Amino acid sequence: MTTGIGDDTAVMTVAPGAALLATTDLVVEDVHFRWSSASPRDIGWKAMAVNLSDIAAMGGVPRWALVGLALPESARVEDVEGVYAGMREAARPHNVLIVGGDTSMSPGGWVINVTLLGEHTGTPRLRSMARAGDAVLVTGSLGRSAAGLAALERGAASRISRAALEEITAAHLRPRARVPEGAWLGAQAAVHALMDCSDGLATDLAHICRESRVTARVFLDRLPVSAALGEAACALGGDVIQWATGGGEDYELLLTCEPDAANALAEGLQRATGSRLTVIGEIGSGPGAVSWIDAAGSAVAIRPGYEHFRG
């Protein structure tokens, strides 16, 4: 069996009960990072972490990475070494090895392309597996990466407490791939659809709805947001809900599961990994869109998350 374009990774069966997972992501200068706000190690970390997150989103185990690097003439050797050090730092806790790659000249800025291979010995969870009646859940906290980017770009250090600033900028510069959480969730029979929140909750949940031909309702007062997010919103004039639903690059895991199993999954994940799992909504029948419900029970409009190409 081969599952190709449409999920976080491709899935290729290599033996009965064993699948090879393959994913690749580009990190491009002035699209995904800026040298003014990120160190070489930060950039390398992020380039690896976004791929680790894709493997986690399938419930798999990451194994081997190949790195393609396109560099402008102005690139310094110490910056290249720093980028590779950041990639190794992100990969090390998951025993991922960089086993090859390629380097080329770039006529513009930096381009880093990581291809990551992993494995899965059970049933990879796909975006098309959501069922009517499922609960919708998300790990961790939403919106911090978008707040961190806003703080970095607006020079807001003096207006936000040190603890809050460190939390939100770390979420943007060095996102944590939920690899242990993905492996644990992917082994639970009650979990149906699973993916990562890379383009924002609004965009990514819409992907699940489209692939599974279902609808969803999200209750905005249930979204897991940190105190640091509220502090940043007050300081920067930001919108907590918009950051949490459309900010993107949170790399939390978004999943659907049997509704009666939601509490047990949350408790089990907390015990196994220390991570929080929050029920934020429910799946409905029939193909459709995502509805957003405020604390008063009224439907509200939410702007979609990040799209690389709009037309």
N, C-alpha and C positions, 0 to 999 in steps of 0.2 A: 504494500500500500504506500502511496505517496500523496501527501497533502502539501500543496504548493502555496501560491500567492493568496493572501487573505488573512493569515494569522500572524502571530508574533515571530514564528519560525516556520521553515519548511520541515516536514516530518517524512523521513524515508525509512521504511522497514528494511533492516539489514539481516535479521534473523527472527524466527518466531518469538514474539514477545519482546523484541529489542528494536528500538528505533533510534536513528541518528537525527539530531536536530541541527539545523543550520540557519544562521541569521547574519545579517550584515547591516551596519549603520555608518553613515557618513557624519563626521563632525567638521564643519566648515567655518573658517575664520569670518567673523562679522555676521554669521547667521546663528551659530551655536555658541560662540565664545568671542570675547574681545581681549586682546593683550592688555588693555588698560585696566581690566578688572580681574583677570585670572592669571595665575602663575603657570609655567609649563607643566608642573606636576598636577595642578588642578585640571588642566586641559586633558592630559593623558588619563587621569582618573576618570573623567567624565566619558571620554571616548570608549573606555573599557566598560564602565558601569552601565551605559545604555544598552550594550549588547548582553551583558550579564542579566539585565532585567528582562530581556526578551526570552532567554532560556528559562528564567524563573517563572515567567508568565505561562509557560507550557507545563510547569511542574517537573521540569527536567534538571539535569546536573550538567553544568558547563565543564568542558574539558580542555579544548585547544583553541588558540587564537592565531590568526594571521593578520598582519598589519600592513596596509598600503599607505604610504606617506608621500604627498606631493608638496614640495617646498619651494618658496620663492628664493631668488638669489640672495636676499637679505637675511635668510635664516642663519642663526648662529648655532654652532655645534653644541654649546651648553644648553640651549633651548631644546634641541632634539633629544639630548640625553635626559633632560628633565621630563619631557613628554613620555619617554619610554619608562622612566622611573615611576611616574604616576600611574601608567598602565599596569606595571608589575605590582605596584602597591595595592591597586584595586583588585587585581586578579589573585593575589597571594592567599587571602583567607579562604578562597574557594578552590585552591589547588589547580588553578588554570595556568597552563603553560603557553607562552608565545613561541610558536614553532616555525615561523617563517613570515614571508611578506615581500614587499617590493618598495622601492623608493624612486621617485621621479621628480623632475623639475616642474614647478607650477608657474604659469605666466602671471598669476594673481597672488592670492593669499594662500594660507595653509589649508590643506585638505587631509584629514585623517580618516582612513577607512579600516574598520576592524571587522573581520569575519570571524565569527565564533561558532565552534562546533560543540555540541553536547549530546547527551544520551538520555533515553527514557526507557524504562523497562516495564512500564505499565501502559495506561491509556492516556496519551496527551490530551489535555483539556483544550477544546477549540472554542472560538467565538460563536460557532453555530450550535452550541449545545445547550443554550438557555431554554427553559421550559416555562410555559404559562403557570403561574402560581409560585415560581421561585422567589426567594428573597434576593435582594441585591446588596452586596457588602463590599467594603473597601478596607484595606489595611492602613494602619498608621494615621497620618494627618495630611490634609489636602491644602494646597495653595501656598505653601512656604517657598517653593522655588520661584514662583512669580513675584512674591513679595521680596525675596532676596535679590532678584534681578532689578526690581524697581529701586531698591535701596542702593545697589551698586551704581546704577546709572544716574541717580539723582543726588549722590553724595550726601546721604542722610545720616551719616554716623553720629553726628552731634544731637540728633533728634530722637534717637532710639536707644534704649538701654543696651549695654554691652552684651548681656545674655541673649536678648531678643535678636540683636543684629547678628551675633555669631550663629544662632540657630537658623535664621532664614538664609543667610549667605552660604552657610555650609550646605543647606538643602539644594541650593542652586549650583554651587561650584563643585560639590562632591556628593552627588546623590547616592543614596544607599540602595543597591540592588537587593530585592527581597528574595534572595536565592534559597535560604533555609525555609522561609515561609512558603515559597512556591512549591518546593519539594514536599513539604508536609501537606499542604492543601491539595496538591495533585494526587496524593495517595488516599484521599478521603472519598469514598463512594458517593457521599451526599453532595459533593461539589460538581457542578455541571460545566458552565462556561467559565473561562479564566483568561484574563489578559492584563497588560500593565497600562497604567495611566501615564502615557507619554505626551499625548496631544491635548490633555484636559479631559475631565470627567464627561463634559457634555458631548464632545466628539467621540470619545472612546466607548461610552455606553451606547451611543447611536450606532457604532459599528456592531456591537453585540445584537442590538435590535434588528439591524438589517440582515446580518448573517443568519440569525436564528428565526427571523420572520415573526417577531414578537414586538410588544410595546413595553414601556417601562414607566413607572412613576417614582420620582425621587422627592423625598421630604427634606426641604432645605434646612429645617431646624435640626435635623439629625446629622448633618455633615460634620465629620470630625475635623475641627480646626483648633489650632493652638492659641494660647494667650499671646504669643509673639506675633501671630498674624494680626490679631486685633490691634496690638500696639503699633505695628507697622502701618496699618490702614489709617489709624488716627494721625500718625506723624506725616504720612505721605499723601493723604487724601485719597487712599485706595479704597477698593470695594472688596470686602472679605468674601462675599458670595461669588463675585466674578472671578477673583483669584482662585477660589476653591473649585469652581466648576469649569473655568475656561483658561486658567493660567498655564497649565501644561508643565511638563518636565518634573512631575512629582515622583514618577516611577514607583508609585504604590501599586498594589495588585487589586484589580476589580474583578469580582466574581459573582456568580449566581449559584444558589444552592437550594436544596429542599427546605422549605420554610421551617419545618419542625426541628431541623438540625442546626439552625443558625446559632443558637446559644451554646450548644455543645461544641461547635466548631470554634467559636470565639474563645471559650474557656480552654479548649485543647491547644489552640495556636498560642495563647498566652503562656501556657505551661511549657510548650515545646520550644518556643523561640523568644518569648518575652514581648511579642508584638501584639498590638491591639487590632481587633477586627470589629467593625461597626456595621450594623444593618442600616442602610440609608434609603431603601425603597423596595419595590416589588415589580415582578414581571407580569404583564398581562397578555392575553391571547390576541392572535391576529397580527399581521404586519402593520407597523406604524412607527410612531416617533416616541421621544421621551417627553413626559409631562413633568413640570416642576411645580411643587406645591409648597406654599409658604406656611408660616406658623398658624395663620388664620384659616387654612384649608382652601385657599384660593390658588388657582393656576396662575403662574407668572411666566413672563418671557425671560429666557436666558440666552445670552449670546454664545455661539459655538466656540469651541476651543481652537487650537492652532490647526491651520491647513497649509501645507506647503504651496499649493497652487489653488487659487480661487479664480472662478470664472463664471 
